[in-house]
Amino acid sequence: MLEQAEKVGGTLDNILRLRRAERTVHGDLRSELAAVRESLERSVGRSVRPADAARALGITSPSMSRWLDAGEIASVLTPEGRREVPLDALIALLDEVEQERSQGSGRPVARVINDRKRRAVEAVDLNRLLPRRKTRGHRAAELQALAYHRLVAERLDDAVVEEARRKLRRWHREGRIDPRWFDEWERTLEKPLDQIARVISAGSPRARELRQTSPFAGVLTEQERNRLVHAVEERAKT
């Protein structure tokens, strides 16, 4: 068991290194690095056991359980009913934690989560993301998806779009997306950034349907997502 855990930890480290390297290169080299990274990600799976995630982050299993229970670290239920940490969310968190640790920060996981909470307060402004006059007739889940994608649209860059393309193609290979929506998303992601932003943040019925299969899931932090959901629920009460 320990040997397997160490193997997972080593693979997570390599995935993180490759993601960082991808940010510094372009063209064919970036694609080659991404292919290697995706191969390692497939070897780990879509999610990681909390114990393995805790070990990678340098915290105890009880601490991991508390963060998961509080909704500060993302979790999913496996088909077997186990709670695990999505791989993409873990790597993003590990990246920030390692940066804090390199600066000599104590309790780096807590510092990263607290900083994420602060940034979420600044980022999630429903009056900006969801003007009331333009969102009448939407259900709460639709408003949450709309606000989410409008926030994503504000921070779109080539790296975010490229990762969405890779996720979309992976879903297609695995049969996890209807071919019609795959084709529409693929056409959308070939557009310039400003046009992609307009498509994903539109309030039209077609855009609502498109967002249901969005490859931009995971772009926001768990803190931003949680705050956005809570803000939409609170607005619905008024």
Backbone as JSON, one array per atom type, in Angstrom:
{
  "sequence": "MLEQAEKVGGTLDNILRLRRAERTVHGDLRSELAAVRESLERSVGRSVRPADAARALGITSPSMSRWLDAGEIASVLTPEGRREVPLDALIALLDEVEQERSQGSGRPVARVINDRKRRAVEAVDLNRLLPRRKTRGHRAAELQALAYHRLVAERLDDAVVEEARRKLRRWHREGRIDPRWFDEWERTLEKPLDQIARVISAGSPRARELRQTSPFAGVLTEQERNRLVHAVEERAKT",
  "N": [[0.83, -1.21, 0.0], [1.93, 1.26, 0.86], [3.95, 1.52, -1.02], [2.45, 1.83, -3.36], [1.19, 4.25, -2.77], [3.39, 5.97, -2.69], [4.14, 5.79, -5.33], [1.94, 7.03, -6.6], [2.23, 9.58, -5.51], [4.71, 10.35, -6.63], [4.02, 10.4, -9.33], [2.11, 12.45, -9.36], [3.76, 14.61, -8.75], [5.32, 14.69, -11.09], [3.35, 15.25, -13.0], [2.64, 17.84, -12.2], [5.06, 19.19, -12.65], [5.22, 19.0, -15.44], [2.93, 20.44, -16.22], [3.68, 22.98, -15.37], [5.89, 23.38, -17.02], [4.65, 23.47, -19.51], [3.56, 26.01, -19.54], [5.63, 27.63, -20.21], [6.46, 27.22, -22.79], [5.74, 26.94, -26.35], [3.73, 26.01, -29.23], [4.67, 23.03, -31.01], [6.22, 21.8, -29.03], [4.88, 22.35, -26.64], [2.55, 20.87, -27.12], [3.62, 18.3, -27.19], [4.57, 18.01, -24.56], [2.14, 18.21, -23.24], [0.88, 15.89, -24.14], [2.4, 13.9, -22.92], [1.93, 14.54, -20.25], [-0.88, 14.13, -20.12], [-0.93, 11.38, -20.48], [0.22, 10.49, -18.1], [-1.71, 11.45, -16.36], [-3.88, 9.84, -17.05], [-2.95, 7.44, -16.07], [-3.13, 7.81, -13.36], [-5.84, 8.34, -12.95], [-9.2, 9.79, -12.83], [-9.66, 10.85, -10.36], [-8.37, 11.11, -6.97], [-7.49, 9.27, -4.07], [-8.39, 10.5, -0.81], [-6.38, 10.11, 1.16], [-4.03, 9.85, -0.36], [-4.04, 12.33, -1.61], [-3.76, 13.99, 0.63], [-1.2, 13.26, 1.49], [0.33, 14.15, -0.69], [-0.06, 16.89, -0.46], [1.08, 17.38, 1.93], [-0.23, 17.26, 4.39], [-2.17, 16.0, 7.2], [-4.35, 13.11, 7.21], [-6.74, 13.51, 8.79], [-6.84, 16.33, 8.68], [-7.22, 16.73, 5.94], [-9.77, 15.57, 5.7], [-11.28, 17.41, 7.15], [-11.03, 19.74, 5.55], [-12.3, 18.82, 3.25], [-14.88, 18.26, 4.22], [-15.65, 20.84, 4.84], [-15.95, 21.9, 2.38], [-13.89, 23.2, 1.14], [-11.93, 22.0, -0.32], [-12.23, 20.42, -3.38], [-14.43, 17.65, -4.09], [-15.48, 14.43, -5.28], [-17.86, 11.8, -5.88], [-17.06, 8.48, -6.4], [-17.97, 5.84, -8.74], [-18.18, 3.68, -7.05], [-18.99, 4.79, -4.75], [-17.17, 6.09, -3.11], [-15.59, 8.89, -1.6], [-13.54, 11.1, -3.29], [-10.76, 13.13, -4.46], [-10.89, 15.3, -7.17], [-8.61, 14.96, -9.86], [-7.67, 17.16, -11.45], [-8.36, 19.36, -9.84], [-6.84, 18.83, -7.58], [-4.18, 19.0, -8.58], [-4.06, 21.69, -9.35], [-4.38, 22.91, -6.83], [-2.15, 21.86, -5.51], [-0.11, 23.03, -6.98], [-0.3, 25.77, -6.22], [0.17, 25.47, -3.48], [2.77, 24.46, -3.41], [4.16, 26.68, -4.36], [3.75, 28.47, -2.24], [5.07, 27.05, -0.23], [7.67, 27.1, -1.19], [8.36, 29.66, -0.64], [8.78, 29.65, 1.98], [6.58, 29.66, 3.65], [4.58, 29.02, 6.51], [2.2, 26.43, 7.25], [1.14, 26.01, 4.52], [-1.09, 25.02, 3.0], [-3.37, 25.94, 4.35], [-2.89, 28.68, 4.1], [-3.08, 29.04, 1.31], [-5.77, 28.3, 0.84], [-7.12, 30.21, 2.38], [-6.31, 32.5, 1.0], [-7.49, 32.0, -1.45], [-10.17, 32.18, -0.71], [-10.33, 34.88, -0.09], [-9.81, 36.01, -2.63], [-12.03, 35.03, -3.95], [-14.13, 36.48, -2.83], [-13.59, 38.97, -3.9], [-13.86, 38.45, -6.62], [-16.41, 37.37, -7.21], [-19.08, 38.98, -8.03], [-22.27, 39.46, -8.22], [-23.86, 41.52, -9.19], [-22.39, 42.5, -11.25], [-21.92, 40.22, -12.82], [-24.45, 39.09, -13.24], [-26.68, 40.99, -14.16], [-29.87, 41.96, -13.08], [-31.94, 42.66, -14.84], [-31.38, 41.3, -17.15], [-31.56, 38.63, -16.74], [-33.97, 37.49, -16.15], [-36.35, 34.87, -15.85], [-34.62, 32.74, -15.87], [-33.67, 29.65, -14.37], [-32.36, 28.7, -11.09], [-30.11, 26.96, -11.29], [-29.36, 27.41, -13.93], [-28.68, 30.11, -13.78], [-26.48, 29.96, -12.09], [-24.69, 28.53, -13.72], [-24.47, 30.38, -15.8], [-23.37, 32.67, -14.52], [-20.99, 31.53, -13.65], [-19.69, 30.97, -16.13], [-19.49, 33.54, -17.16], [-17.67, 34.64, -15.43], [-15.49, 32.99, -15.99], [-15.13, 33.84, -18.64], [-14.07, 36.36, -18.26], [-11.47, 35.87, -17.63], [-10.31, 34.46, -19.66], [-7.71, 32.92, -21.5], [-5.1, 31.84, -23.78], [-4.05, 29.47, -22.69], [-6.07, 28.51, -20.97], [-8.1, 27.99, -22.83], [-6.86, 26.09, -24.45], [-6.55, 23.97, -22.67], [-9.23, 23.41, -22.25], [-9.88, 22.47, -24.8], [-8.38, 20.08, -24.86], [-9.59, 18.66, -22.81], [-12.15, 18.41, -23.86], [-11.66, 16.8, -26.14], [-10.76, 14.53, -24.89], [-13.07, 13.71, -23.53], [-14.59, 13.11, -25.77], [-13.18, 10.93, -26.88], [-13.62, 9.11, -24.87], [-16.29, 8.74, -25.0], [-17.98, 10.41, -23.54], [-19.47, 12.62, -24.16], [-22.1, 13.94, -26.13], [-21.89, 13.6, -29.65], [-22.87, 15.76, -31.19], [-22.79, 17.99, -29.5], [-20.09, 17.96, -28.97], [-19.06, 18.63, -31.51], [-20.08, 21.24, -31.75], [-18.87, 22.57, -29.61], [-16.21, 22.24, -30.33], [-16.04, 23.78, -32.65], [-16.61, 26.24, -31.5], [-14.41, 26.65, -29.78], [-12.4, 27.12, -31.55], [-12.59, 29.71, -32.25], [-11.61, 33.24, -32.02], [-10.45, 34.62, -28.84], [-12.14, 36.65, -27.79], [-14.55, 36.16, -29.06], [-15.15, 33.57, -28.19], [-15.56, 34.14, -25.52], [-17.91, 35.67, -25.69], [-19.73, 33.76, -26.62], [-19.83, 31.79, -24.53], [-20.81, 33.26, -22.45], [-23.28, 34.16, -23.11], [-26.84, 34.82, -22.89], [-28.72, 33.35, -24.22], [-31.13, 30.76, -25.17], [-29.85, 28.66, -26.6], [-27.19, 28.95, -25.8], [-27.48, 28.35, -23.11], [-28.03, 25.61, -23.24], [-25.64, 24.7, -24.36], [-23.81, 25.24, -22.35], [-24.3, 23.2, -20.57], [-22.68, 21.09, -21.18], [-20.09, 21.91, -20.72], [-16.59, 22.29, -21.27], [-15.16, 23.88, -19.62], [-15.37, 23.41, -16.98], [-14.0, 23.44, -13.74], [-12.24, 25.52, -14.03], [-12.58, 27.7, -12.31], [-11.77, 28.27, -8.84], [-12.56, 26.15, -6.01], [-13.49, 27.71, -3.97], [-14.38, 30.03, -5.27], [-16.41, 28.93, -6.83], [-18.14, 27.91, -4.85], [-18.86, 30.28, -3.52], [-20.15, 31.62, -5.55], [-22.36, 29.94, -6.08], [-23.68, 30.16, -3.61], [-24.25, 32.91, -3.59], [-26.04, 33.18, -5.74], [-28.14, 31.62, -4.78], [-28.87, 33.14, -2.54], [-29.74, 35.46, -3.78], [-32.0, 34.51, -5.04], [-33.79, 34.37, -2.98], [-34.62, 36.9, -2.53]],
  "CA": [[0.0, 0.0, 0.0], [2.81, 2.42, 0.93], [4.64, 1.62, -2.31], [1.5, 2.39, -4.31], [1.0, 5.65, -2.42], [4.59, 6.7, -3.12], [4.09, 5.85, -6.79], [0.98, 8.07, -6.94], [2.84, 10.87, -5.17], [5.72, 10.68, -7.64], [3.33, 10.73, -10.58], [1.53, 13.78, -9.18], [4.86, 15.58, -8.87], [5.68, 14.8, -12.5], [2.26, 15.95, -13.69], [2.77, 19.25, -11.86], [6.22, 19.74, -13.37], [4.89, 19.12, -16.86], [2.0, 21.56, -16.38], [4.45, 24.22, -15.27], [6.72, 23.5, -18.22], [3.78, 23.85, -20.62], [3.32, 27.45, -19.51], [6.83, 28.38, -20.66], [6.8, 26.89, -24.17], [4.63, 27.09, -27.29], [3.77, 25.2, -30.44], [4.75, 21.57, -30.96], [6.79, 21.35, -27.76], [3.8, 22.36, -25.65], [1.67, 19.74, -27.42], [4.31, 17.07, -26.79], [4.55, 17.95, -23.1], [0.75, 17.95, -22.84], [0.58, 14.48, -24.41], [3.04, 13.11, -21.85], [1.19, 14.83, -19.02], [-2.17, 13.46, -20.17], [-0.7, 9.95, -20.28], [0.41, 10.3, -16.66], [-3.01, 11.67, -15.71], [-4.69, 8.64, -17.26], [-2.44, 6.37, -15.19], [-3.62, 8.08, -12.01], [-7.3, 8.3, -12.94], [-9.87, 11.09, -12.76], [-9.67, 11.34, -8.98], [-7.32, 10.57, -6.1], [-7.96, 9.01, -2.71], [-8.03, 11.57, 0.12], [-5.11, 9.84, 1.84], [-2.96, 10.16, -1.29], [-4.06, 13.78, -1.78], [-3.2, 14.56, 1.85], [0.25, 13.03, 1.47], [0.92, 15.04, -1.7], [-0.14, 18.27, 0.03], [1.86, 17.51, 3.16], [-1.1, 17.43, 5.55], [-2.66, 14.74, 7.73], [-5.66, 12.66, 6.7], [-7.83, 14.24, 9.45], [-6.92, 17.69, 8.14], [-7.85, 16.62, 4.62], [-11.2, 15.33, 5.89], [-11.91, 18.66, 7.57], [-11.13, 20.64, 4.4], [-13.32, 18.27, 2.36], [-16.19, 18.46, 4.86], [-15.96, 22.27, 4.79], [-16.14, 22.29, 0.99], [-12.78, 24.05, 0.69], [-11.23, 21.21, -1.32], [-13.26, 19.75, -4.19], [-14.55, 16.2, -3.97], [-16.47, 13.75, -6.12], [-18.15, 10.43, -5.49], [-16.73, 7.5, -7.43], [-19.08, 4.9, -8.97], [-18.27, 2.77, -5.91], [-19.5, 5.53, -3.6], [-16.09, 6.64, -2.3], [-15.28, 10.3, -1.8], [-12.17, 11.32, -3.73], [-10.43, 14.49, -4.89], [-10.65, 15.34, -8.62], [-7.19, 15.13, -10.16], [-7.39, 18.52, -11.9], [-8.45, 20.27, -8.7], [-5.69, 18.56, -6.7], [-2.96, 19.52, -9.18], [-4.11, 23.16, -9.24], [-4.12, 23.26, -5.44], [-0.76, 21.5, -5.23], [0.72, 24.05, -7.62], [-0.29, 26.95, -5.35], [0.77, 25.1, -2.2], [4.22, 24.37, -3.61], [4.68, 28.04, -4.45], [3.78, 28.99, -0.87], [6.1, 26.33, 0.51], [8.99, 27.55, -1.67], [8.61, 30.97, -0.03], [8.98, 29.44, 3.4], [5.35, 29.9, 4.39], [4.07, 27.97, 7.38], [0.84, 25.97, 6.95], [0.86, 26.51, 3.16], [-2.43, 24.68, 2.5], [-4.31, 26.9, 4.96], [-2.65, 30.01, 3.51], [-3.63, 29.04, -0.05], [-7.23, 28.28, 0.91], [-7.56, 31.53, 2.86], [-6.11, 33.46, -0.08], [-8.53, 31.72, -2.43], [-11.43, 32.72, -0.19], [-10.26, 36.33, -0.25], [-9.96, 36.31, -4.04], [-13.41, 34.72, -4.34], [-14.96, 37.62, -2.43], [-13.34, 40.05, -4.85], [-14.22, 38.07, -7.99], [-17.83, 37.03, -7.4], [-19.96, 40.14, -7.87], [-23.43, 39.13, -9.05], [-24.38, 42.71, -9.87], [-21.62, 42.6, -12.49], [-22.04, 39.0, -13.61], [-25.84, 38.78, -13.54], [-27.64, 42.1, -14.03], [-31.21, 41.39, -12.93], [-32.83, 42.91, -15.98], [-31.02, 40.43, -18.27], [-31.57, 37.22, -16.36], [-35.3, 37.04, -15.76], [-36.81, 33.65, -16.51], [-33.64, 31.68, -15.7], [-33.7, 28.9, -13.12], [-31.16, 28.91, -10.28], [-28.97, 26.22, -11.85], [-28.95, 28.11, -15.16], [-28.0, 31.34, -13.38], [-25.17, 29.58, -11.58], [-23.85, 28.21, -14.88], [-24.24, 31.62, -16.54], [-22.42, 33.47, -13.75], [-19.71, 30.8, -13.71], [-19.04, 31.16, -17.42], [-19.14, 34.95, -17.33], [-16.42, 34.84, -14.7], [-14.45, 32.35, -16.82], [-14.92, 34.68, -19.82], [-13.25, 37.51, -17.88], [-10.06, 35.48, -17.46], [-9.9, 33.57, -20.75], [-6.46, 33.11, -22.22], [-4.82, 30.7, -24.66], [-3.82, 28.26, -21.9], [-7.37, 28.02, -20.51], [-8.82, 27.44, -23.98], [-6.17, 24.87, -24.89], [-6.89, 22.92, -21.72], [-10.62, 23.04, -22.55], [-9.86, 21.64, -26.01], [-7.88, 18.75, -24.52], [-10.63, 17.99, -22.03], [-13.24, 18.09, -24.78], [-11.25, 15.67, -26.97], [-10.71, 13.35, -24.01], [-14.46, 13.28, -23.35], [-15.03, 12.52, -27.03], [-12.56, 9.61, -26.98], [-14.2, 8.22, -23.86], [-17.73, 8.65, -25.2], [-18.65, 11.1, -22.42], [-20.19, 13.79, -24.65], [-22.83, 13.72, -27.37], [-21.11, 14.11, -30.79], [-23.38, 17.05, -31.67], [-22.25, 19.03, -28.63], [-18.65, 17.96, -29.22], [-18.8, 19.4, -32.73], [-20.34, 22.66, -31.53], [-17.81, 23.09, -28.74], [-14.94, 22.28, -31.07], [-16.11, 24.97, -33.5], [-16.55, 27.41, -30.62], [-13.07, 26.82, -29.22], [-11.5, 27.55, -32.62], [-12.8, 31.14, -32.46], [-10.77, 34.14, -31.21], [-10.82, 34.63, -27.43], [-13.28, 37.52, -27.49], [-15.76, 35.5, -29.54], [-15.43, 32.47, -27.27], [-16.12, 34.76, -24.32], [-19.29, 36.06, -25.96], [-20.55, 32.56, -26.73], [-20.04, 31.09, -23.26], [-21.48, 34.14, -21.48], [-24.56, 34.63, -23.66], [-28.03, 34.41, -22.15], [-29.69, 32.74, -25.14], [-31.46, 29.35, -24.89], [-28.82, 27.77, -27.15], [-26.02, 29.03, -24.93], [-27.79, 27.61, -21.89], [-27.87, 24.19, -23.54], [-24.22, 24.45, -24.6], [-23.08, 25.25, -21.07], [-24.52, 21.95, -19.84], [-21.58, 20.16, -21.51], [-18.94, 22.81, -20.8], [-15.26, 21.8, -20.91], [-14.51, 24.85, -18.74], [-15.53, 23.01, -15.58], [-12.73, 23.35, -13.03], [-11.41, 26.71, -14.21], [-12.67, 28.48, -11.08], [-11.43, 27.54, -7.63], [-13.71, 25.67, -5.27], [-13.98, 28.84, -3.18], [-15.16, 30.87, -6.18], [-17.63, 28.21, -7.21], [-19.04, 27.86, -3.69], [-19.38, 31.61, -3.25], [-21.07, 31.94, -6.64], [-23.6, 29.19, -5.83], [-24.35, 30.76, -2.45], [-24.74, 34.23, -3.97], [-27.24, 32.99, -6.57], [-29.22, 31.15, -3.9], [-29.32, 34.25, -1.72], [-30.52, 36.38, -4.63], [-33.3, 33.91, -5.32], [-34.66, 34.57, -1.82], [-35.03, 38.31, -2.44]],
  "C": [[0.86, 1.26, 0.0], [3.53, 2.62, -0.4], [3.73, 2.24, -3.36], [1.29, 3.87, -4.05], [2.18, 6.49, -2.87], [4.62, 6.83, -4.64], [3.12, 6.94, -7.25], [1.57, 9.44, -6.67], [3.88, 11.29, -6.19], [5.1, 11.07, -8.96], [2.7, 12.11, -10.5], [2.6, 14.86, -9.32], [5.24, 15.78, -10.33], [4.61, 15.51, -13.31], [2.37, 17.45, -13.44], [3.94, 19.88, -12.6], [5.91, 19.95, -14.85], [3.93, 20.27, -17.09], [2.74, 22.89, -16.3], [5.3, 24.44, -16.51], [5.89, 23.94, -19.42], [3.55, 25.35, -20.68], [4.47, 28.25, -20.13], [7.18, 28.13, -22.11], [5.54, 27.03, -25.04], [4.77, 26.08, -28.42], [3.86, 23.7, -30.17], [5.28, 21.07, -29.62], [5.73, 21.34, -26.66], [2.87, 21.17, -25.86], [2.3, 18.42, -26.99], [4.31, 16.91, -25.27], [3.14, 17.61, -22.6], [0.39, 16.48, -23.05], [1.18, 13.58, -23.33], [2.28, 13.29, -20.54], [-0.15, 14.11, -18.99], [-2.03, 11.95, -19.98], [-0.51, 9.63, -18.8], [-0.92, 10.48, -15.92], [-3.92, 10.46, -15.87], [-4.24, 7.51, -16.34], [-2.9, 6.56, -13.75], [-5.13, 7.9, -11.93], [-7.88, 9.7, -12.77], [-9.84, 11.69, -11.36], [-8.66, 10.56, -8.15], [-7.9, 10.34, -4.71], [-7.54, 10.15, -1.78], [-6.69, 11.36, 0.81], [-3.93, 10.18, 0.93], [-2.87, 11.67, -1.53], [-3.43, 14.47, -0.57], [-1.69, 14.42, 1.87], [0.93, 13.97, 0.48], [0.97, 16.48, -1.21], [0.64, 18.49, 1.32], [1.01, 17.77, 4.39], [-1.57, 16.05, 6.01], [-4.0, 14.38, 7.12], [-6.82, 13.33, 7.44], [-7.98, 15.67, 8.95], [-7.58, 17.69, 6.77], [-9.35, 16.42, 4.76], [-11.92, 16.61, 6.29], [-12.06, 19.62, 6.4], [-12.21, 20.15, 3.43], [-14.71, 18.5, 2.92], [-16.63, 19.92, 4.77], [-16.19, 22.75, 3.37], [-15.03, 23.17, 0.45], [-11.87, 23.33, -0.3], [-12.29, 20.4, -2.06], [-13.26, 18.25, -3.96], [-15.61, 15.69, -4.94], [-16.72, 12.37, -5.53], [-17.83, 9.5, -6.66], [-17.95, 6.6, -7.65], [-19.27, 3.92, -7.81], [-18.75, 3.47, -4.65], [-18.43, 6.1, -2.69], [-15.91, 8.13, -2.61], [-13.8, 10.44, -2.16], [-12.01, 12.76, -4.21], [-10.18, 14.48, -6.39], [-9.19, 15.66, -8.91], [-6.87, 16.56, -10.56], [-7.39, 19.5, -10.74], [-7.26, 20.08, -7.77], [-4.41, 19.16, -7.27], [-2.93, 21.04, -9.1], [-3.81, 23.62, -7.82], [-2.67, 22.98, -5.08], [0.2, 22.52, -5.81], [0.83, 25.28, -6.71], [0.4, 26.66, -4.02], [2.29, 25.03, -2.32], [4.85, 25.76, -3.74], [4.77, 28.68, -3.07], [4.92, 28.35, -0.09], [7.49, 26.79, 0.1], [9.37, 28.91, -1.09], [8.77, 30.87, 1.48], [7.75, 29.66, 4.25], [5.01, 28.72, 5.29], [2.63, 27.67, 7.03], [0.41, 26.43, 5.55], [-0.53, 26.19, 2.64], [-3.45, 25.67, 3.06], [-4.14, 28.28, 4.35], [-3.25, 30.09, 2.1], [-5.15, 29.1, -0.01], [-7.76, 29.63, 1.38], [-7.4, 32.59, 1.78], [-7.15, 33.25, -1.18], [-9.87, 32.29, -1.98], [-11.46, 34.24, -0.35], [-10.47, 36.71, -1.7], [-11.38, 36.05, -4.53], [-14.35, 35.86, -3.98], [-14.82, 38.75, -3.43], [-13.91, 39.72, -6.24], [-15.72, 37.92, -8.2], [-18.7, 38.21, -7.03], [-21.16, 39.91, -8.79], [-24.0, 40.34, -9.77], [-23.65, 42.93, -11.19], [-21.89, 41.41, -13.4], [-23.46, 38.72, -14.07], [-26.75, 39.98, -13.31], [-29.06, 41.55, -14.04], [-32.06, 41.52, -14.18], [-32.57, 41.95, -17.14], [-31.16, 38.95, -17.95], [-32.93, 36.74, -15.87], [-35.69, 35.79, -16.54], [-35.83, 32.51, -16.42], [-33.89, 30.96, -14.38], [-32.37, 29.07, -12.4], [-29.94, 28.21, -10.87], [-28.46, 26.89, -13.12], [-28.21, 29.4, -14.82], [-26.61, 31.05, -12.83], [-24.2, 29.28, -12.72], [-23.5, 29.47, -15.67], [-23.2, 32.49, -15.83], [-21.03, 32.84, -13.78], [-18.98, 31.11, -15.01], [-18.72, 32.62, -17.72], [-17.86, 35.29, -16.57], [-15.25, 34.19, -15.44], [-14.11, 33.24, -18.01], [-14.01, 35.86, -19.5], [-11.77, 37.16, -17.79], [-9.59, 34.49, -18.53], [-8.53, 33.93, -21.27], [-6.19, 31.84, -23.03], [-4.67, 29.4, -23.88], [-5.14, 27.66, -21.42], [-8.13, 27.36, -21.66], [-8.18, 26.14, -24.45], [-6.49, 23.71, -23.97], [-8.34, 22.46, -21.93], [-10.69, 22.16, -23.79], [-9.42, 20.21, -25.68], [-8.92, 17.97, -23.73], [-11.77, 17.55, -22.95], [-12.89, 16.86, -25.62], [-11.16, 14.39, -26.15], [-12.12, 12.81, -23.77], [-14.96, 12.58, -24.61], [-14.46, 11.1, -27.18], [-13.22, 8.62, -26.04], [-15.71, 8.08, -23.98], [-18.54, 9.34, -24.12], [-19.38, 12.37, -22.86], [-20.87, 13.44, -25.96], [-22.04, 14.33, -28.53], [-21.57, 15.47, -31.29], [-22.81, 18.19, -30.83], [-20.73, 19.1, -28.74], [-18.32, 18.83, -30.42], [-19.0, 20.89, -32.49], [-19.28, 23.29, -30.64], [-16.48, 23.21, -29.49], [-14.91, 23.5, -31.99], [-15.97, 26.24, -32.65], [-15.13, 27.69, -30.16], [-12.02, 27.18, -30.27], [-11.61, 29.06, -32.87], [-11.77, 31.95, -31.68], [-11.3, 34.23, -29.78], [-12.05, 35.48, -27.15], [-14.59, 36.9, -27.96], [-16.14, 34.31, -28.66], [-16.1, 33.02, -26.01], [-17.58, 35.14, -24.53], [-20.21, 34.84, -26.01], [-20.86, 31.96, -25.37], [-20.78, 31.94, -22.24], [-22.81, 34.68, -21.97], [-25.73, 34.09, -22.85], [-29.06, 33.7, -22.99], [-29.98, 31.28, -24.74], [-30.4, 28.38, -25.42], [-27.58, 27.77, -26.28], [-26.25, 28.29, -23.63], [-27.57, 26.12, -22.1], [-26.39, 23.84, -23.7], [-23.46, 24.37, -23.29], [-23.26, 23.97, -20.26], [-23.43, 20.91, -20.11], [-20.25, 20.91, -21.56], [-17.62, 22.14, -20.43], [-14.49, 22.79, -20.04], [-14.73, 24.54, -17.26], [-14.15, 22.87, -14.94], [-11.83, 24.55, -13.2], [-11.41, 27.56, -12.94], [-12.23, 27.62, -9.89], [-12.71, 27.08, -6.93], [-14.33, 26.81, -4.45], [-14.82, 29.77, -4.05], [-16.47, 30.2, -6.55], [-18.63, 28.2, -6.06], [-19.67, 29.23, -3.42], [-20.41, 32.0, -4.31], [-22.41, 31.23, -6.42], [-24.38, 29.82, -4.69], [-24.96, 32.11, -2.82], [-26.01, 34.13, -4.81], [-28.4, 32.52, -5.71], [-29.77, 32.27, -3.04], [-30.15, 35.23, -2.53], [-31.9, 35.82, -4.88], [-34.3, 34.12, -4.18], [-35.23, 35.98, -1.76], [-36.06, 38.65, -3.52]]
}
